[in-house]
Amino acid sequence: MKAGLELIRRGEFFAAHEELELAWRAAAPEERDFLQGLVHVAVAWYQAGRGNTVGCGRQLEKAERRLSVYAPSHRGVDVASLLAQVERARAVVAAGSLELEPPNL
């Protein structure tokens, strides 16, 4: 998980998705939604970079749904802050833009 978070911080969203997906597949059942939520975050920003508005919006929705039960904090991640960033990104996408601020984890 740590490597995936670092990749998100560096803006390497596709690589982050790959790394987090490995962690998700190996995780205990009670951790899978959390890790899958992080995968959705990485994929949302990746899709924004590719110009895929629909894909980005869907991934942001999924991220919010998966991560919300882990707020305010889980495994060293400020989930409440991440959810606020996801909500801001959803508003940007809803307004017709893909100019998302990089996630701050």
C-alpha positions as CSV (number, residue, x, y, z in Angstrom):
1,M,0.0,0.0,0.0
2,K,2.8,2.4,0.9
3,A,4.3,2.2,-2.5
4,G,1.0,2.9,-4.2
5,L,0.4,6.0,-2.1
6,E,3.9,7.2,-2.9
7,L,3.1,6.7,-6.6
8,I,-0.1,8.8,-6.3
9,R,2.0,11.5,-4.6
10,R,4.3,11.5,-7.5
11,G,1.5,11.7,-10.0
12,E,2.2,8.2,-11.4
13,F,-1.5,7.2,-11.4
14,F,-1.3,4.2,-13.7
15,A,1.6,2.7,-11.7
16,A,-0.2,3.5,-8.5
17,H,-3.3,1.7,-9.7
18,E,-1.2,-1.4,-10.5
19,E,0.5,-1.4,-7.1
20,L,-2.6,-0.8,-5.1
21,E,-4.5,-3.5,-7.0
22,L,-1.8,-6.0,-5.9
23,A,-2.3,-4.9,-2.3
24,W,-6.1,-5.1,-2.7
25,R,-6.0,-8.6,-4.0
26,A,-3.7,-9.8,-1.2
27,A,-5.6,-7.9,1.6
28,A,-7.8,-9.3,4.3
29,P,-11.5,-9.0,3.5
30,E,-12.0,-6.1,5.9
31,E,-9.3,-4.1,4.2
32,R,-10.4,-4.6,0.6
33,D,-12.9,-1.8,0.2
34,F,-10.3,0.7,1.6
35,L,-7.7,-0.4,-0.9
36,Q,-10.1,-0.6,-3.7
37,G,-11.2,3.0,-2.9
38,L,-7.5,4.0,-3.2
39,V,-7.4,2.2,-6.6
40,H,-10.4,4.3,-7.7
41,V,-8.7,7.5,-6.7
42,A,-5.6,6.6,-8.8
43,V,-7.7,5.6,-11.7
44,A,-9.9,8.7,-11.5
45,W,-6.8,11.0,-11.8
46,Y,-5.4,8.7,-14.6
47,Q,-8.6,9.0,-16.5
48,A,-8.6,12.8,-16.1
49,G,-5.1,12.9,-17.6
50,R,-6.4,10.9,-20.6
51,G,-9.3,13.3,-21.1
52,N,-11.9,10.7,-20.1
53,T,-14.6,12.7,-18.4
54,V,-17.1,9.8,-17.9
55,G,-14.5,7.4,-16.7
56,C,-13.1,10.0,-14.2
57,G,-16.5,10.8,-12.8
58,R,-17.4,7.2,-12.3
59,Q,-14.1,6.4,-10.6
60,L,-14.6,9.4,-8.3
61,E,-18.1,8.2,-7.3
62,K,-16.7,4.7,-6.6
63,A,-13.9,6.1,-4.5
64,E,-16.2,8.1,-2.4
65,R,-18.5,5.2,-1.8
66,R,-15.7,2.8,-0.9
67,L,-13.7,5.2,1.3
68,S,-16.5,6.9,3.2
69,V,-16.8,4.2,5.8
70,Y,-13.2,4.5,6.7
71,A,-13.3,8.2,7.6
72,P,-11.9,10.1,9.3
73,S,-8.6,8.1,9.2
74,H,-7.5,4.6,8.4
75,R,-4.0,3.0,8.1
76,G,-2.3,6.4,8.3
77,V,-4.4,7.9,5.6
78,D,-6.4,11.1,6.3
79,V,-9.5,9.7,4.7
80,A,-11.7,12.7,5.6
81,S,-9.2,15.0,3.7
82,L,-9.1,12.6,0.8
83,L,-12.9,12.5,0.6
84,A,-13.0,16.3,0.5
85,Q,-10.5,16.2,-2.4
86,V,-12.6,13.6,-4.2
87,E,-15.7,15.8,-3.7
88,R,-13.9,18.9,-5.1
89,A,-12.7,16.8,-8.1
90,R,-16.3,15.6,-8.7
91,A,-17.5,19.3,-8.7
92,V,-14.8,20.1,-11.3
93,V,-15.8,17.2,-13.5
94,A,-19.5,18.1,-13.1
95,A,-18.6,21.6,-14.3
96,G,-17.1,20.1,-17.5
97,S,-13.4,20.3,-16.7
98,L,-10.7,17.7,-16.0
99,E,-8.3,20.2,-14.5
100,L,-8.0,18.4,-11.2
101,E,-5.7,19.4,-8.3
102,P,-3.3,16.6,-7.6
103,P,-4.4,14.5,-4.7
104,N,-2.6,15.3,-1.5
105,L,-2.2,12.2,0.6
